[in-house]
């Protein structure tokens, strides 16, 4: 596969390591009510879509950017690649 | 022996005769021959034995689809089994042996299998070997093992080398037949970067096997001229002997280039190169593969595909028979008869299943329209055949054509499904092609020459258009379209004898019918039950006819029956090529520490720790056992001072205004208030509350920290911290960089460590106990101005430091430390002594941080802060991690001090049996403690803290040990930590 890195252009997927579902960005608030339940859901429960999937890839053999890659799990077509940091900031994550 | 079947003409170079041996018989051929064409030219018909029934088999095809003619090439360690004679380029001195027979090829003892064939039909092994149970190990398995496989591996390591490479192009053209050459001309002349790959050593594909004309020239001449024209273009890379074997995601293709297979030796060159080709666009011009018709005893040597018969005559000037007959269901079959007759070869008969007017006059030949071949005879090779009307015709070669299957394989490698075309009676590529791929020529169902040339040209121009490249405007090559009508015909129903579909796996029409009868009707079931389409040829000549017969049985149409899934590789790829250079010591890169060369000079013994090679111990003269070296290193360190290279620990430089807050979130213990100039132990959890890693982090400045990780987790911890930084807390002003390679770091441990360091630390840095207490850190200079970092931390439990210098000074620093340390009898110690001292001190390491242990298990539950947000603190409170009877890390010593403990032993109460339900924990690390004079261990045991002084059994069933041990504190040496602070 080829991942079109937003900063570096098309790079072979072999340069990356895979983490998983991009919802791992949405880490719950540790002081929320039922924090344990929310963390359990955050860490263990995933959708397994046949089709479009947003997922985290780390450019380990490159610039060390974490990317959110939108990939179709049926065709491997990649329709969008974003810097995970931008995605996290847009989702309201800060410090 | 003379080449009795060589005729005039052909594309072999008669000025370059070659000699080779087949089963030790000396034979000759010419440059340009394949092994198969040379064997045919020498009149050799029987070349192999079939897989299951050991039936005599000859050469069946003229290409990579060959199911029969599998042979062993070369000798000794170079021996290569299961090689297709049809794609083996002949060279002088080639040694060939036949395979899969006991006794000689002509009198194979295993041919007895043919007489018990009724018992060996499809799925026989599922039925036969069921009972009695006792027979399995003693009888069935040895028999199956002895019969399995075809050729033999040499058993020696492969002496050849293999390479891997990467290529990029705008347009990849797969196949250099008429469509491929036409496409390459169009794209090459337009100036775009083209790769043209073909599995053959001669470009041209079927043009070299036919007598057609292109642009008024003989096809093979046009192909040679075009190849020369392309070779002159800098933007075109032509790759003969290169099989594009797989189409992968996003325009990536796998290709195997055979560099030296056609030479007697590789010299020091790689034998084959595995290419990964990145292509913006691709045109698949893979041509088509002819398929046979099934009839009784259709597997004898001399029965061949019709297109192959004329390929041998036209291209290689080798006549597959003296008296040849043709059996066809299509117009193309007639061309074999016409071409052979033109070369003066006698045509015995022309048998066409279609009841139409004959397509050509063939003087002297019987022309039978609407007729079928029912059976054949001839032991060891065809002698005659019988028509369905009963007429017997003598012939030594029967050319069979059941039509042509487009080579759609690569179009399906990403789950594209082919579509059926009734007019061709064949599958053609569907609409769902791999990204960027087009298909042209015979592979696309354009089975005639004019259409092929035209499609190749058009596909290339369409690709140029995609890429925004203007076409060159040259003239498109032109040729006529030859007649190619077909009427589907799969097998001769009147045949009562066995009719073969898959020659390589000995699958007959009857086997397919049996599979249907027994319920294995889905194509994937049919394949597994009968073995149809397996092995080196993957059923290239067999599959479609078998599907047609299954369709016939089920009353369905062929497209409803479907095809099995095509997967790479198109033809076999040697494991050696896939491995490339990554074998033996080069399997993966290895990393050397800064003091490696020095340690090697000292005679150190090295151990692999991940990719690193680390000094394990330093044997001295007179030491005959590793324990002697390690005990000395430990004792000398604890008595005076020892030095160890600890560069391999991961080092992460952390800077930014929010660096302290960031560390406070990734470590479960507090870091926000760590003062500048201090080091702190840090415990890192995963989000699930399990310990991920530990280490120390030093604060060198208000916004500058240096973290160490364990050697094993250096990469993973860095990845995790980047995830935290970029994905979880993107608003933090913090930056990370790995500095593992930038700093050489040494542990200097022992009561004399300070005195030793004072000799090399420049005098303006005060490292006295008062000025530089336990857990202090500082940026200093050593040896007259060399920058360094000094940390007062201890893994050994002694007064100790770690000192870091830029990597290039690492080896010098090691030498300097030992040189100035001579007066203290300073000793270099390796990882083994390091391990002994950490066990004596009770520090957890890799054996304890298994990815299953919590902070509480390690006795560090109180480190996990409840007052802040950090990775893992919420889920570390899970009930399962906080059970009252949870495991605790404890020390263990043998009741009988002379017993040697073993890691992996399980703890069992003294009165209980050594059984799973009585398991209370396990020993994780053991060492012989020179300080205590006996074996000691660390381990996890239930409620350990409440059980100090209790004696339990340490049972190691693997090593047959059952030792009584006392539960003690994990801190065997200096439990109060007094030595650290002096």
Interface residues (C-beta under 8 A of the other chain):
Chain A: X1 X2 X12 X17 X19 X24 X25 X27 X28 X30 X31 X35 X36 X39 X40 X42 X43 X56 X58 X60 X64 X65 X66 X75 X76 X77 X78 X83 X84 X85 X87 X88 X89 X93 X94 X95
Chain B: X248 X249 X250 X251 X252 X278 X414 X435 X658 X661 X687 X688 X715 X719 X722 X723 X726 X727 X728 X729 X730 X731 X732 X869 X873 X874 X875 X877 X878
